[in-house]
Amino acid sequence: MANGRLQDIVAIPNPALARLAPSSLNAFAVKGQIPTVYQYNLGVQAKLPYGFRLDASYVGSQSRHLLQRFNLNAIPYGALYRRENQDPTRFTGGVVPATEPGLPAAYAAAGLSFTGQFALPTDLLRPFQGYGNINIHDMGGNANYNSMQLSLQRRFVRQLFVQLSYTWSKALGVSNVDGDFVRIDGNTHAANYGPLASHRKHNLVINSIYDLPRLSRWANGNKVVKFFGDNWQLSGIYILQSGTPYTPTCTISGVSATTNIAGSATETANRCRITGNPGVGNSNDPYRQFNTAGFLPPLPGSVGLESGRNFLVGPGINNIDLSVQKSFVISEKRRLELRLDAFNVLNHTQFSGVNSNLNFASLTNLTPTNLPFDANGNFIFANRNGFGTVSGVRDPRILQMVARFIF
């Protein structure tokens, strides 16, 4: 029985099945709204010398009434710090004192009298007792997208096709596909508004196709030269793209980000305090993706607003794919095509993620414990997967051969 009632106990042969607990609910808000997207664009085209065409456009959108969710039965920030919410049975004599015995200095400095560890059970502190989380899905999310899009194209002339596309954009919003819960403490916009997971600031793509000259033109129509030397095609694509935005987090060993820092058993506070410029000193070094010296953990009493969401950007893409194709003409209606594709043809190492959680020793000793380098700059092998290091790599060079007979 977990905070239930005696009359709820039923006679079940298996005693384990008779244990009841508040159930969680999922529901949709009564006020229904239709998700709406307003799209707008303005563009110009110009014809340039040598067969090139330039397109320049502004493209934007405003998204309203997007699906999001929030926990209607969340325990408010700081509720576990309040004296009236402490469990009397966990104190000597069953009396809650004015201040928790042995209160750490960090809590006293924040004006708090309790750490949250002796509070009443979670389900007794919920706004709607008798239920667990009540996840309400509503249409309160919003997002916006603004971009400059350029396209330079040379149509297939003299055996060559070339196209360049560049997009400079920003996608912001409070609604996302990453499962963020909307807060009910009035700080939804401040806590959640930021770059979306789909945000890519820069996106450059260059692709081309080139039909190589026919060697038979210089061999007086020699059939052997024509069979092996004609109908070669070279194509490729180059991609240079910004990485995925992410949010660094800070935790303290032995300290709960929900109970001890946020004072809530359902809400969390693990966003870092920013004390420097994270972008200073970053490099292509897999162990130095950003400046790790500019972060400190949140302190007791936090409501999770020390830093924004997705304010750092992970490793991007810098990749070349090439393809070589040869057609062997057997007859007027039959031919054999052989193609070799090389993905990441330069075998360029490309990282795909960053370890973004920084851990500290304790509330009284804010010394990072998972940095890849010590104070003297010496590499710590045990922390090779520590804060600010890469967490994965994209595919190396991959070769693929294709044969196709057309008849």
C-alpha positions in Angstrom: 0.0 0.0 0.0 1.6 3.4 -1.0 -0.4 6.3 0.4 -3.6 4.5 -0.4 -6.7 3.7 1.7 -7.6 0.6 3.6 -10.9 0.1 1.7 -8.9 -0.1 -1.5 -7.2 -3.3 -0.4 -8.8 -6.3 -2.2 -8.6 -10.0 -1.7 -6.2 -11.1 -4.4 -4.4 -14.5 -4.2 -1.1 -12.9 -5.1 -0.3 -10.3 -2.4 2.1 -8.4 -4.8 -0.9 -7.5 -6.9 -2.7 -6.0 -4.0 -0.2 -3.1 -3.7 -1.8 0.0 -4.9 -0.2 3.3 -5.8 -1.4 6.6 -7.3 -1.7 6.2 -11.1 -0.5 8.6 -13.7 -2.8 10.1 -16.3 -2.4 11.3 -19.8 -5.0 13.7 -21.2 -5.7 16.5 -23.7 -6.6 20.0 -22.7 -10.3 20.9 -23.0 -9.5 23.9 -25.1 -8.7 22.6 -28.5 -6.8 24.6 -31.0 -5.7 23.8 -34.5 -1.9 23.7 -35.2 -1.2 26.5 -37.6 1.8 27.5 -39.7 2.2 30.8 -41.5 4.7 30.7 -44.3 6.1 33.6 -46.3 8.9 34.2 -48.7 10.3 36.7 -51.1 12.8 35.9 -53.8 14.5 37.3 -56.9 16.2 35.5 -59.9 18.9 36.7 -62.2 20.6 35.3 -65.2 24.4 35.5 -65.1 27.1 34.9 -67.7 28.4 31.5 -68.6 25.0 29.9 -68.2 24.6 30.5 -64.5 21.4 31.4 -62.7 21.1 33.0 -59.3 18.2 32.7 -56.9 18.1 34.7 -53.7 15.2 34.4 -51.3 14.1 35.2 -47.8 12.0 32.3 -46.4 10.3 32.3 -43.0 7.5 30.8 -41.0 5.6 31.2 -37.8 4.2 28.1 -36.1 1.4 28.5 -33.5 -0.7 26.1 -31.4 1.9 23.3 -31.6 1.5 20.2 -29.5 3.3 20.2 -26.2 2.8 18.7 -22.7 3.1 19.7 -19.1 2.7 17.9 -15.8 -0.4 19.4 -14.1 0.4 17.5 -10.9 4.0 18.6 -10.6 5.4 19.5 -7.2 6.3 23.3 -7.3 9.9 24.4 -7.1 11.0 24.8 -3.5 8.1 22.9 -2.0 10.4 20.4 -0.3 12.2 23.2 1.5 9.1 24.4 3.4 8.8 23.5 7.1 5.1 22.5 6.7 6.1 19.9 4.1 8.6 18.1 6.3 7.8 14.6 7.6 7.5 14.7 11.5 8.3 11.0 11.8 11.8 11.7 10.5 12.7 14.1 13.4 13.3 13.4 17.0 10.2 13.4 19.1 8.0 13.7 16.0 8.3 17.5 16.0 9.7 19.4 13.0 12.3 22.0 14.2 12.6 25.5 12.8 15.8 24.5 11.0 17.0 21.1 9.9 19.8 19.7 12.2 23.2 19.9 10.6 21.9 22.2 7.8 24.8 22.6 5.2 26.1 26.1 4.8 25.1 26.2 1.2 21.4 26.0 2.2 21.7 28.5 4.9 23.4 30.9 2.5 20.5 30.6 0.2 18.0 31.4 3.0 16.7 27.9 3.2 16.0 26.0 6.4 15.7 22.5 5.0 17.4 20.4 2.3 14.4 18.5 1.1 15.7 15.1 2.2 13.2 14.8 5.1 10.1 16.0 3.3 6.9 14.1 3.1 6.4 11.4 0.4 6.0 12.8 -3.1 2.4 11.9 -3.6 1.3 13.7 -0.4 2.7 17.0 -1.8 1.1 16.9 -5.2 -1.6 19.5 -6.0 -4.0 16.6 -6.8 -3.4 13.9 -4.2 -4.3 10.4 -5.2 -2.7 10.7 -8.6 0.9 10.6 -9.9 1.9 12.7 -12.9 -1.0 14.2 -14.9 0.5 14.9 -18.3 -1.7 17.4 -20.2 -1.2 17.6 -23.9 -2.3 21.0 -25.2 -1.6 23.3 -28.2 0.4 26.0 -26.5 3.7 25.6 -28.3 5.1 28.0 -30.8 8.2 28.3 -33.0 9.6 30.5 -35.8 12.0 30.1 -38.7 13.9 32.7 -40.6 16.4 32.1 -43.4 18.3 33.6 -46.3 18.5 31.0 -49.1 20.9 31.4 -52.1 21.1 29.1 -55.1 23.6 29.3 -57.9 23.0 26.9 -60.8 24.7 26.1 -64.1 22.5 23.9 -66.2 23.9 21.0 -68.2 26.0 22.8 -70.8 29.1 21.3 -72.4 28.9 18.2 -70.4 29.0 20.0 -67.0 26.3 20.7 -64.4 27.0 22.6 -61.2 24.8 23.8 -58.4 25.6 25.6 -55.2 23.0 26.1 -52.4 23.6 28.0 -49.2 21.1 28.6 -46.3 21.7 30.9 -43.4 18.9 30.3 -40.9 17.7 30.2 -37.3 14.9 28.0 -35.9 13.7 29.0 -32.5 10.8 27.9 -30.3 9.5 26.5 -27.0 7.9 23.4 -28.6 10.2 20.6 -29.8 10.3 16.9 -30.6 12.9 16.2 -27.9 10.2 15.6 -25.2 10.8 18.8 -23.1 8.1 19.2 -20.5 6.6 22.7 -20.3 6.8 24.3 -16.9 3.8 25.3 -14.9 5.6 27.9 -12.7 5.2 30.8 -15.1 8.7 30.5 -16.6 7.8 28.3 -19.6 9.2 30.8 -22.2 12.3 31.7 -20.2 13.2 28.1 -19.6 12.4 26.5 -22.9 12.7 29.1 -25.7 15.8 28.6 -27.7 17.2 26.9 -30.8 15.2 23.9 -31.8 16.8 20.5 -32.4 16.4 21.0 -36.1 18.3 24.3 -36.1 21.3 24.5 -38.4 22.7 28.0 -38.8 24.8 27.3 -41.9 24.1 24.8 -44.6 26.3 24.8 -47.8 25.8 22.1 -50.5 27.7 22.0 -53.8 27.0 19.2 -56.3 28.1 18.7 -59.9 28.0 16.2 -62.8 30.6 16.0 -65.5 30.5 13.9 -68.6 34.2 13.2 -69.5 35.2 13.8 -73.1 34.9 10.9 -75.4 38.4 9.4 -76.1 37.2 7.9 -79.4 37.3 11.4 -80.9 41.1 11.2 -80.9 41.3 7.6 -81.9 39.7 7.8 -85.4 36.6 6.0 -84.1 38.5 2.9 -82.9 35.9 0.5 -81.5 38.0 -0.7 -78.6 38.8 2.8 -77.5 35.2 3.8 -77.9 34.0 0.8 -75.9 36.4 1.4 -72.9 37.1 5.1 -73.3 33.7 6.7 -73.9 30.7 7.3 -71.6 32.5 8.1 -68.4 30.7 10.3 -65.9 32.1 11.9 -62.7 29.7 13.3 -60.1 30.1 14.5 -56.5 28.5 16.4 -53.6 30.2 18.6 -50.9 28.3 19.4 -47.7 29.4 21.9 -45.1 26.8 22.1 -42.3 26.6 23.4 -38.7 26.1 20.9 -35.9 23.2 20.2 -33.6 22.6 22.5 -30.7 22.6 21.1 -27.2 22.4 22.1 -23.5 25.3 21.5 -21.1 24.2 20.3 -17.7 26.0 20.4 -14.3 25.4 17.9 -11.4 26.9 17.5 -7.9 27.9 14.1 -6.6 25.5 12.9 -3.9 23.1 15.8 -4.5 19.8 15.3 -6.2 19.0 17.9 -8.9 15.3 17.5 -8.1 15.1 17.1 -4.3 18.1 19.0 -3.1 18.6 21.7 -5.7 15.1 22.4 -7.1 13.3 21.4 -3.9 10.9 19.4 -5.9 10.6 15.6 -6.5 9.2 16.1 -10.0 11.0 19.2 -11.4 14.8 19.4 -11.9 17.4 22.1 -11.9 20.7 21.0 -13.6 21.5 23.9 -15.9 24.9 25.4 -15.4 25.8 28.8 -14.2 27.9 30.4 -16.9 31.0 32.2 -15.5 33.0 32.6 -18.8 32.8 32.4 -22.6 32.3 28.7 -23.5 33.4 29.4 -27.0 36.9 30.6 -26.0 39.6 28.1 -26.7 37.4 25.6 -28.6 39.1 23.6 -31.4 39.0 20.5 -33.5 40.7 18.6 -30.7 38.3 15.8 -29.7 39.1 16.6 -26.0 38.6 20.3 -26.3 35.3 21.0 -27.9 34.6 24.1 -25.9 36.0 26.1 -22.9 35.2 23.9 -19.9 36.4 26.5 -17.3 33.3 28.7 -17.6 30.8 26.5 -15.8 29.6 26.1 -12.2 26.6 24.0 -10.9 23.3 25.5 -9.8 22.9 26.0 -6.0 20.1 25.0 -3.7 16.9 27.0 -4.3 17.4 27.1 -8.1 14.5 27.1 -10.5 16.5 26.0 -13.5 17.1 29.4 -15.2 20.8 29.7 -14.8 21.4 29.3 -18.5 19.3 28.9 -21.7 18.5 25.8 -23.8 20.6 24.6 -26.7 23.1 27.5 -26.5 26.1 25.4 -27.6 26.5 23.8 -31.0 28.0 20.4 -31.6 30.4 19.3 -34.3 29.2 19.9 -37.9 29.5 18.1 -41.2 32.4 18.6 -43.7 32.1 15.9 -46.2 32.7 15.0 -49.8 31.0 12.1 -51.7 32.2 11.1 -55.2 30.8 8.8 -57.8 32.4 7.4 -61.0 30.2 5.7 -63.6 31.0 4.0 -66.9 28.4 2.8 -69.5 29.3 0.0 -71.9 27.1 0.2 -75.0 26.4 -3.3 -76.2 23.7 -2.6 -78.8 21.1 0.1 -79.5 18.8 -1.2 -76.7 21.3 -2.9 -74.3 24.0 -1.5 -72.2 25.9 -2.2 -69.0 26.4 0.4 -66.3 29.1 0.2 -63.6 29.3 2.7 -60.8 31.7 3.2 -57.9 30.4 5.4 -55.0 32.8 6.7 -52.4 31.1 8.2 -49.3 33.4 10.5 -47.2 36.0 9.9 -50.0 38.7 11.8 -48.1 38.1 9.6 -45.0 37.9 12.8 -43.0 37.2 12.1 -39.2 34.0 13.8 -38.3 32.7 14.0 -34.7 28.9 13.6 -34.1 28.3 14.5 -30.4 29.8 16.0 -27.2 29.8 14.8 -23.6 28.0 17.7 -22.0 27.5 16.9 -18.3 29.9 18.3 -15.8 30.1 16.7 -12.4 31.3 18.4 -9.2 32.7 16.7 -6.0 30.3 18.1 -3.5 28.4 21.3 -2.4 31.3 22.3 -0.2 33.9 21.4 -2.8 33.0 22.6 -6.3 35.9 20.9 -8.0 35.0 19.3 -11.3 35.7 15.6 -11.3 35.3 14.6 -15.0 37.5 17.1 -16.9 39.9 15.5 -19.5 42.8 17.7 -18.3 44.1 18.7 -14.9 45.0 22.2 -13.7 48.4 21.9 -15.3 47.0 20.8 -18.7 48.0 17.2 -18.4 45.7 14.7 -20.0 43.7 12.4 -17.7 43.2 9.1 -19.4 40.4 8.0 -17.0 38.4 11.1 -18.1 38.9 10.6 -21.8 35.1 10.6 -22.1 34.7 13.6 -19.7 33.1 17.0 -20.0 33.8 18.7 -23.3 35.0 15.6 -25.2 33.5 14.0 -28.3 31.0 11.2 -27.7 30.9 9.7 -31.2 32.1 9.9 -34.8 30.4 9.7 -38.2 31.1 7.0 -40.7 34.5 6.6 -42.2 35.1 6.2 -46.0 32.6 3.7 -47.4 32.9 2.3 -51.0 30.0 0.9 -52.9 29.9 -0.8 -56.3 26.8 -1.0 -58.5 26.3 -2.9 -61.7 23.1 -2.5 -63.8 22.2 -4.1 -67.1 19.6 -2.2 -69.2 17.8 -4.0 -72.0 
